Amino acid sequence: MLEILSDRTYRHLFLAQVVALLGTGLATVALGLLAYDLSGDNAAMVLGTVFTIKMVAYVGIAPIAGAFADRVPRRALLVGLDVVRAGAALCLPFVTEVWQVYVLIFLLQSASAAFTPTFQATIPDVLPEEARYTRALSLSRLAYDLENIVSPTLAALLLAVMSYNSLFLGTVAGFAASALLVVSVLLPRPKPSKPRGVYDRTTRGIRIYLATPRLRGLLALNLAAAAAGAMVLVNSVVLVRGTLGLNESALAWTMFAFGAGSMLAALLLPRLLDRVPDRPVMVGGAALMVFTLLALAAEVAALGLDWLFLLGAWLLVGLGYSAVLTPSGRLLRRSAHAEDRPAVFAAQFALSHACWLVTYPLSGWLMTQFGPVVALGSLAVLAGAGALLGLRLWPEEDPEVLEHIHDNLPLDHPHLKGERRHAHPFVVDDQHPRWASQL
């Protein structure tokens, strides 16, 4: 998997992703401490609002940014967005009011909502071979998992010798390093799309996404991953510190188990996906999350919560979580023409975070109102519904090209070359409405 790092352009982009993620992780720790300083016992409410602002920015800004990403050179766009993120982070140590935090977080996350899908849509052009691209997706998943593990550890070490406000300077350094790494390489220019109106450009990615069966299935599987992931990310602290009465170190190991499962899947998936289609791998990952949550709910109901059982459960949930999310870039790549990729990646970014916008508060409310058994069982049912809906929406026979007949074009039309039967990539093309209608 690491052999793709021999490609200089991809190596610099991957390192840019890693340092930006480390900076973001430091900011997450510092934000919690800043919220407590500004609002005391209301810190949870402040952080909840911050996460909501983040999701609203992701859902609202990503499609707009994706619609116009091909109008600006990629390198200039990515570097400019890193500069905006660094500027917002640089202001955070100087805030004195909660509303100032909200404004700066919206600015930072809006820039991230434009940066991330543009960055993701660049990688298929840098690594056009699917086998190499698959390994890039696994490395990207590893980067996210390492951020969840390394950033809190690094923050703890830094806090021993400096104030939490200094962590924001680490965030600034991460975004600045990301900008320098991006500017150090030449990136493929996005293929310009046809002239379109503002509404058409803004909604095109979502319309392509929702018109493509495999991507409708992907959205349902994203819901399954968000349901299980929200149970882990929102409620682990309650299970470990409240139900079990364990210390902060135990919470760190519990979250490590989830990250370790995700990392293990990311390491195994490239070779598995060389032999097995995406659909059974991703649906199998969703099923693993569902059965694990149900087993944990049954164990809690019958015997009470056991920490070792929880560690094993979170390891399996992380394994299934990564099995669902890692191959998603392959589906997006094969479901859009090159000029539409930024818009389709932005649609995936927005729609997947819309799932989190539902499951984050739902997970916390279920745990607070009804306890762990109901929370685990309910989120398992929601994840199961997503998995079954994914099976229903994503056809088992899912060709990468769709053979069809142009019965309304002359034989000398360039698409026919003397034959009416023709194959195109299985993507939406508004020049052929009869083809699009078959999706």
GILIN-V22062 format. One line per field, one symbol per residue. ss: DSSP state (@ for helix, = for strand, . for the rest). burial: # if it has 16 or more other ideal C-beta (glycine too) atoms within 10 Angstrom, else .. Layout:
ss->???
burial->???
This chain:
ss->.@@@@@.@@@@@@@@@@@@@@@@@@@@@@@@@@@@@@@@@@@@@@@@@@@@@@@@@@@@@@@@@@@@@@@@..@@@@@@@@@@@@@@@@@@@.....@@@@@@@@@@@@@@@@@@@@@@@@@@@@@...@@@@@@@@@@@@@@@@@@@@@@@@@@@@@@.....@@@@@@@@@@@@@@@@@@@..............@@@@@@@@@@@@@@.@@@@@@@@@@@@@@@@@@@@@@@@@@@@@@@....@@@@@@@@@@@@@@@@@@@@@@@@@@@@..@@@@@@@@@@@@@@@@@@@@@@@@@@...@@@@@@@@@@@@@@@@@@@..@@@@@@@...@@@@@@@@@@@@@@@@@@@@@@@@@@@@@@@@@.@@@@@@@@@@@@@@@@@@@@@@.......=====...............=====.......@@@@@..
burial->#..#..#.##.#########################.#....#..##.###.#######.##########...##.###.##.###.######.#..#..##.########################....##################.##.##..#.....#..#############.###.#.#..#..#.......####################################.###..##.#...##..##########.##..##..#....##.###.######.######.##....#....###########################.#.##################.######.##....##.######.###.######.##...#.......#...............#...###...#..##..#
